[in-house]
């Protein structure tokens, strides 16, 4: 059995280059999503990313 971090050990690894590649992946996609993110993580940083720092 391959080790968990061994290259090629998971079918999902073949698709990793397809995940979160859009430059706006961190932006809200639903009308209330930004409000929910603000409630959970506080205000976004200068780049618009909700990092949860100081929330």
Buried (B, 14 or more C-beta within 10 A) or exposed (E): EEEEEEEEEEEEEEEEEEEEEEEEEBEBEEEEEBEEBBEEBBEBEEEEEBEEEEE
